[in-house]
Structure formats: structure tokens, C-alpha cells
Amino acid sequence: MTVQALKQPGAPQSNQSATLLNVLLRLVLLLAIDGFLIWFTLSAFGEGYTSLGIVIAFIGAGVNYIILARDMYPLRWMLIGLILMVMFAIWPILLTIFVAFTNYGDGHLLTKVQSIELLQQERYLPEGGAAYSWTGYRNEAGEYALWLQNPAGESFLAYPGTTLIPASEAEGIGTLDENGIPEAIGGYERLNALQIASDQTIPSIQFGSELDGVQIRSAREAAQLQAKYIYDETADVIINQETSTEYSPVEGVWTSSRGETLPFGYRDTIGASNFTRFFESPAFRGPLLRIITWNFAFAFLSVFTTFSLGLAIAYIYNDRSLPGRKIIQSFLLIPYTIPSLITIIIWRGMFNNEVGVINRMLESVVGIAPEWTVDPTLAKLAIIIVNLWLGYPYFMLICSGALQAIPEDLYEAARVDGANAWQRFYKITLPLLLVAVGPLLVASFVYNFNNFNLIFLFIEGGPPIANSATRAGHTDILISYVYNFAFASGRAKEYGLGSAITIIIFLIVAVITLFQFRYTKMWEEVGEGV
């Protein structure tokens, strides 16, 4: 028997051992991941972050299925990418939809559990409760003690969790100062006001027992404080122990029968209230029609002007015999290489009413200085000009490539048939160009429909619309109007309302996109007939 024959029986056993080891390592790793995901999910549910808990649970189930199922072997190499896609793409979309049906915003940032916990931390001094002046002490272990003096001149020593000790029974009392306060107590050193103020946890410590315990109320007073609010889980109400008033939850606000409310509201589902508010509120309806009209006009004019100029430049420099063609094209691409943030700010300075270079030039040539940021029409014109500068290099690039893909034989045949330059462009170049560029025109329209950066950075939606009940400007588009109203108007932030309007904008853009793609198919049919 050869050496190779002797080795062959051992080979399968070695492979089986390696396979078994890989399976064990995979299971151990999976158990560790599952343990972390279970802990994370339970924590999210416990803190009231239900949507996050559901997403993490879904990810955990998907990870287990992909790793354990034999048919899912190819997806194991994509597992990290799939997890990131769910966390940073799918979940934000679902979260936006969820938030749109809630009252999430200032005053409603907490979960219900967190709201109750914060309310229960508030304390009050009940009638007949004792109050003391206090002096703080701390030992090397960081533990605190208080020396208490009541208005009757009696002194007590208080440690956390024990009953108050009368001064006559206290041990380890050091020398008393002129106010009857010890310089030191056993292993505790006396603290000054600055040392006390540096620790924010001291007011939450209860010194003494449940019956006679005190808490620091101010820089000079400690008192037998009680919880001002308690939560009755059975009745689902917050009870004010000082006034015996009950507060019931109403759309995330603890509200009494007399309409009084408590601070620390919480996130709550309110149905379609944000959507109906958007459509029914007179404050919204006032400038809304004007803003939507300008939004469509801005998107259309932006696409039309940038495409027209980009196509014109590409058509001119499509002639390969033109001298310096490549150098000039390179210079024309410069606006595309500069970050739009910088370009918009530069143009904003150039259009400045007082010191802008454009107004200075116009004043020296024609003797006028237009008020670009005051006149609504001029403001819109300035925005179109800036967007033209930002967008034409993009269409110049794609049109240059599309023009080079058109067969020269079509132009030769058209010349033989007697077609002039305009006829060749209108009947051959434009139809075939739109077949290739059509989807990009739709994408550009959608982008400009939500071109928040240009509107906000250049003029912040101004000039303002007179007599508008909300913060709205003549150059505002829907997305900037929503931002100003929900986040930047100096009022409470309303993330639920902003999410609802964002969904409405998405639906509008989706309908526009589907409608425009129908025309894209028409261009394809025209291109097939050329």
C-alpha cells in the first residue's frame, strides 16, 4: 500500500473536524450576537422606543435566518451591508412615517415612561413638614452626611438611609464653631458651598429614614420633602398630592378636568391630525398655493434653463475641428468642481443690494441698483441665475456624450434630403438626445423640486410674504417652508408635523415622476421612428 493510500482515509476526518470547528465558531458568534440584540431590543422596548425595538428584533431574526439557512449562504457575504441598509435607509423612512402620526416635538420628546419618571422626581414640602438649615460633610469614600439645625435651635446628624440622630447622641462630633456647627464629624470633612455645588447628585440623596428623611431643597434649606406627583397605573392618571388633582393623558399631555396641564408631555399617537392640520389650517392655506406654484415654476425653469444652456454649449463644441475645444470645455466645467455651498455663498455676496459686484456694475453702466433681496420677482430671477450657473455643466457633460453617440449617417442622409441645420437638430438630434437624457431630466426636476440648499443658503426663502400668518417667503419652496415652520421659526419644534408634510411632498414628487416617465416613454417611441 502506498503512502498516498495511507493518507487518504485520514483526509475526510480532518475535513470533518475543520467543518465541525467552523460550525461551532459560527454558533458561538451567533449566540453572542443574539445575546446583544436581545438585550438591545428589551432595553428599547423598556425605554419606550418601540419602533427601534421592532427593527432590531427584525434584524436579529434576519441574521439568524441568513446564517443558519443553507440556501441563504450567498447572502452571508452581504450581511453587514443588509444590516446597514435596514438601519440607515429603510428604518429612517419607516420612522418618518411613524412620526408623522404622532405629536413628536418640543414638549413631547420623551416616552410615557420617561415622562412619569421625571414628574415623580418633583418634590414639595407638605403641611407640617420639618425644615432645617444644613451643612454638608463628605468622607474619603465620597459618602455624604448633613448637620441639620431647626428653627428651635435643635441639631441633628443625618446619614443616608438611617434615622436622624440628635446632636446629643451623635458620635465623633468635632469642635463646634460659633454657630454650633462641627468642624468635622468622625471621618467626614466639612464642605464649603462651592464643593457642594460641584456635585449635582446631592439634591437627589435622601438623608434619614423614610419617616423623617430630608432632602436638600436649596443652598440653605433641607426639608422633609415628598413626591409631588404619583402615578396610579390602574387608573392611568398622575395625582398631585399637594392639591389632590388628577391628570389624565390626552394626546401626550397630562391634563386635568379643568384643562390644566403638566410639564414633561410624551410622544403619543394622534392619528391623521398632522395631515388634517396641514390641509385645514388657515395659516397654512394662506401662502400654500403661492408657494406650490413657485415650487413647480422653479423646478421647471431650473431644468429648462440648465438643459438648454448645457445642450447649446455641448452642441457648439461637438465640432471636433473647433480650435481649443478641450481647453474651453475644461474651463466650462469649473462650476461643477466647486462645492455648491461655496458657490451659493459667493453668488449671495455678488447679489448683495449694497456692496454686491453685480449692483455696482449695473449702477456704473445703467445707473440702477436693483434690490435683489427685496423685490420678489428679482429674488426669483437671481435664484434661477445661480441655479443655471450650478447646473449647466452637468447637462453639458451628459449632452456631449449623448451627441457623440448619434450616428453620423443620419445627418448625411438628412443633408441629401435637403434638411437645413435647424431641421436636422429638431428632427434628429433632439429626439435621439431626449431618449438618452429624458430620465436625467426627470431626476433633475425632482432634485430641484426639493432644492433646499439653494433656497435656504441664498436668501432663506425671502423676501417675506406680507400678512402671512406663518413664516413664509416669496422664494420659499415646500421643503424650505416646512423647515421654517416646523424647525426654524423660533417656535416649538414640531417633528410630527414636519414628517407629515414631508410625506405629502414625497407623494407629490412621486406623482410628478410617474407622469414624467410616461413622457420619457413617448420620447423613446419618437426616437425609434427617427
Secondary structure, 3 states (H helix, E strand, C coil): CCHHHHHCCHHHHHHHHHHHHHHHHHHHHHHHHHHHHHHHHHHHHHCCCHHHHHHHHHHHHHHHHHHHCHHHHHHHHHHHHHHHHHHHHHHHHHHHHHHHCECCCCCCCECHHHHHHHHHCCEECCCCCCEEEEEEEECCCCCEEEEEECCCCCEEEECECCCCEECCCCCCECCECCCCCECEECCEEECCHHHHHCCCCHHHCCEECCCCCEEECCCCEEECCEECEEEECCCCEEEECCCCEEEEEECCEEECCCCCECCCCECCECCCHHHHHHHHCHHHHHHHHHHHHHHHHHHHHHHHHHHHHHHHHHHHCCCCCCCCHHHHHHHHCHHHHCCHHHHHHHHHHHCCCCCCHHHHHHHHHCCCCCCCCCCHHHHHHHHHHHHHHHHHHHHHHHHHHHHHCCCHHHHHHHHHCCCCHHHHHHHHHHHHHHHHHHHHHHHHHHHHHCCHHHHHHHCCCCCECCCCCCCCECCCCHHHHHHHHHCCCCCCCCHHHHHHHHHHHHHHHHHHHHHHHHHHHHHHHHHHCC
